Amino acid sequence: MTDEFINILLVEDNFGDARLIKESLSETMHSYFSLVHVTRISEALDKMEESQFDVALLDLSLPDGNGLDTVLHFRKAAPAMPVVVLTGLQDDLFALSAVRHGAQDFLIKGQIDSRLLLRSIRYAIERNRLNIQRRRAEEAFHASQNYAQNIIKSSIDMIIASDLEGKITEFNQAAESTFGYKRQEIIGRPVLDLYADKQEGRFVHNTTRETGKYVGEITNIRVDGSTFTSFLSASLLKNTEGRACGLMGVSRDITQRKKTEQALKDSEANLRLSQKIGKVGSWEYNPATQQFYWSPETYHLFGKDPEKFTPSWKDFLNAIIRRDRHAVEQALNKCINTGALCNIDFKIKLPNGSEHILNVQAEFLSNSEADDKLIGTIQDITDRKFLEEQLRQSQKMEAIGQLAGGIAHDFNNILTVIQGHLGLILADTEISENKKDSIRQVASAAERASNLTRQLLAFGRRQIMRLQVLDLNRVVKNMSKLLGRLIGENIIVNYDYCQTLPAILADSSMIEQIILNLAVNARDAMSKGGQLRISTSAEKVDSSRKQYCPEAREGFFVCLTVADTGAGIENHILEHLFEPFFTTKDAGKGTGLGLATVYGIVKQHHGWIEVSSRPGQGTEFRIFFPSCSTQKELTPESTPLLIKGGQETILAVEDESELRNLILSILNRFGYKVLIASSGEEAIDAWDSHDGYINLLLTDVVLQSGMSGRDLAEYLQDKSPDLKVIFASGYSDELIGKDITLQEGLNFLQKPFSPNSLAKAVRNCLDSPIIPVPKRNSNLKTENP
């Protein structure tokens, strides 16, 4: 008895023998097996398309196969299936021939007992598993060998190997190009022939043999007698038994680098001072005489008049804001006392009250013929610091957005499996109403999780947008009733609509989500009541706006303003306002995704957000969307039809096994014939091995292997131009390409999806004209071996 469940396919046309085999299995394995009995090889192949089997018991005398031809036919159709041959012949040579032709074992009818049958089945499965592992190991070994050879061949560094006696055994193309030797003429010659100094060569060889490695510069000689300097890293090679078997060196010609280094050293002294004195301002300070010299530009940076102001060390330090003053003084004193270079940023406050960020670089010069002095440069880096901070913030938000989008994509696959199976269970009429209530509660929780996923995708700018030409005024008006109930009676909502507002190209549901999230935040900021203003306006943006909002662009834009009279936001919070999961609300009262979602949606619509706020004075959000020249509304979606099934053949490609099985189950319920694959490569193999016509390709956009869903669709449509394609993903269409028009429910299926939405999309696609996938340059294979 074993606790390993085994799926068995019995191909036997003698029902008496089949019954005896089933009874024998029942005696030994009890309920730990599943047996499917067919009488022909053709029936067996049909069953293998429907289900997965661990082993096949194959009679050699069948209506559509006889003798060894039966084994050959079956193994050709199912090469990965372990086979145990059933024969009535007591002929060892015949049985051995069957094994040689692919069978894992053989059993002679009339001599089969339950233990022998079980042992043979388990042996066949294990032997097949070991054969697969052995083949994979061999393939990996050969691949690693080829990989190593390719590295050696294509390396830009010289790779030279020798045996322990110093005879050259490897000489790559880079070495050929550098030394001028051909590989065939240098192999077997002493490696010392490559050294300009043979004594140096012997030292390198002996050191490597004794210590296991050598790293350093050497002098080589080319075939034409010219010499060059190279940097060598040599090591001792050992075989699988740990014994030394040779030496290998990796080197690079550094002759030009040595010349460059020498030239840099020669000019370094002159360049050092010229780099420090000059772009904006320069200064000198003599600690002994307390004399301080400022260039005219330095006076300007500090807001001083050269005619009325004489600089001093004290005046310089007093101009620095208090929190930076000590650090600057300490850094400059260290420069004077130790000669260490000084490079420090700090803030100053000008006489007009404005603050600027300055950078000082300084060096202390000691001169025996004159007084020692501290010299340096100074420049205003306020704008640069601002742009650097904006760039860091943008990069951080982009990185977090990619992470959020990736998590949401994987979570969408899980939710699709959950919601899909829940839909299948709810469709079962035999389930009691009480159980259905519990299942509906689970489905409701899954839907809430799906909403959270959509927020993550919106923040990561990977949510699928349904773009149409919109009147922003109409969207706001449609939201007014909902906002009235949501905001509460203690807050007055004022609407101000621009009567000449241009249209925008946007997703109406996403715009509604922006308004809703900002309104809810405003309500929470006005716990004691206040006023909320929502307005629209047409704006012409010029280059001056970039000074305080680097994301701004020139052109015509539509602006949505949401302003409140609430508590306001402090500066240190404004820096993190759009980060996901950042919230100032109490635990359990906010996810921290509201403003992150707004940020993602706005960026996905190619707009930007400007925020102004002060504690106690309220907050104003201004959101800019590119205007759209046309006023034509898109045609509303048609009323959905009843869901129909069909008998067409569908190739479904999905790398998540649970989701793959769900798709198979759903489409089978609607009558379709389904081929499944976990990668693009498997899909091509399934396509090539399928005898009939495939009507539709249903593929995930993002596959774990090197071939994407689009690559696969292009390849298969090239083979069959009338093949219809549905892409499935939770990502945005940027992952497929801007040259493909995605229509949800026709050639696109957004995750997570329900069984009905999957069936409806498949039927719609099959009944609609083909939407070709545009060709791109591709390195895909064109023939399946």
Secondary structure as GFF3:
##gff-version 3
##sequence-region A 1 785
A	DSSP	beta_strand	6	11	.	.	.	ID=ss1
A	DSSP	alpha_helix	15	29	.	.	.	ID=ss2
A	DSSP	beta_strand	33	38	.	.	.	ID=ss3
A	DSSP	alpha_helix	41	50	.	.	.	ID=ss4
A	DSSP	beta_strand	55	59	.	.	.	ID=ss5
A	DSSP	beta_strand	61	62	.	.	.	ID=ss6
A	DSSP	beta_strand	65	66	.	.	.	ID=ss7
A	DSSP	alpha_helix	68	77	.	.	.	ID=ss8
A	DSSP	beta_strand	83	87	.	.	.	ID=ss9
A	DSSP	alpha_helix	92	100	.	.	.	ID=ss10
A	DSSP	beta_strand	105	108	.	.	.	ID=ss11
A	DSSP	alpha_helix	114	154	.	.	.	ID=ss12
A	DSSP	beta_strand	158	162	.	.	.	ID=ss13
A	DSSP	beta_strand	168	171	.	.	.	ID=ss14
A	DSSP	alpha_helix	173	179	.	.	.	ID=ss15
A	DSSP	alpha_helix	183	186	.	.	.	ID=ss16
A	DSSP	three_ten_helix	191	194	.	.	.	ID=ss17
A	DSSP	alpha_helix	198	211	.	.	.	ID=ss18
A	DSSP	beta_strand	213	221	.	.	.	ID=ss19
A	DSSP	beta_strand	227	238	.	.	.	ID=ss20
A	DSSP	beta_strand	244	253	.	.	.	ID=ss21
A	DSSP	alpha_helix	255	276	.	.	.	ID=ss22
A	DSSP	beta_strand	281	286	.	.	.	ID=ss23
A	DSSP	beta_strand	291	294	.	.	.	ID=ss24
A	DSSP	alpha_helix	296	301	.	.	.	ID=ss25
A	DSSP	alpha_helix	313	319	.	.	.	ID=ss26
A	DSSP	alpha_helix	322	338	.	.	.	ID=ss27
A	DSSP	beta_strand	342	349	.	.	.	ID=ss28
A	DSSP	beta_strand	355	365	.	.	.	ID=ss29
A	DSSP	beta_strand	373	380	.	.	.	ID=ss30
A	DSSP	alpha_helix	382	426	.	.	.	ID=ss31
A	DSSP	alpha_helix	433	459	.	.	.	ID=ss32
A	DSSP	beta_strand	468	470	.	.	.	ID=ss33
A	DSSP	alpha_helix	472	487	.	.	.	ID=ss34
A	DSSP	beta_strand	491	496	.	.	.	ID=ss35
A	DSSP	beta_strand	503	506	.	.	.	ID=ss36
A	DSSP	alpha_helix	508	525	.	.	.	ID=ss37
A	DSSP	beta_strand	530	541	.	.	.	ID=ss38
A	DSSP	three_ten_helix	543	547	.	.	.	ID=ss39
A	DSSP	beta_strand	555	564	.	.	.	ID=ss40
A	DSSP	alpha_helix	571	574	.	.	.	ID=ss41
A	DSSP	alpha_helix	594	604	.	.	.	ID=ss42
A	DSSP	beta_strand	608	613	.	.	.	ID=ss43
A	DSSP	beta_strand	619	628	.	.	.	ID=ss44
A	DSSP	beta_strand	649	653	.	.	.	ID=ss45
A	DSSP	alpha_helix	657	669	.	.	.	ID=ss46
A	DSSP	beta_strand	673	677	.	.	.	ID=ss47
A	DSSP	alpha_helix	680	689	.	.	.	ID=ss48
A	DSSP	beta_strand	696	700	.	.	.	ID=ss49
A	DSSP	alpha_helix	709	719	.	.	.	ID=ss50
A	DSSP	beta_strand	724	729	.	.	.	ID=ss51
A	DSSP	three_ten_helix	733	735	.	.	.	ID=ss52
A	DSSP	beta_strand	748	750	.	.	.	ID=ss53
A	DSSP	alpha_helix	755	767	.	.	.	ID=ss54
###
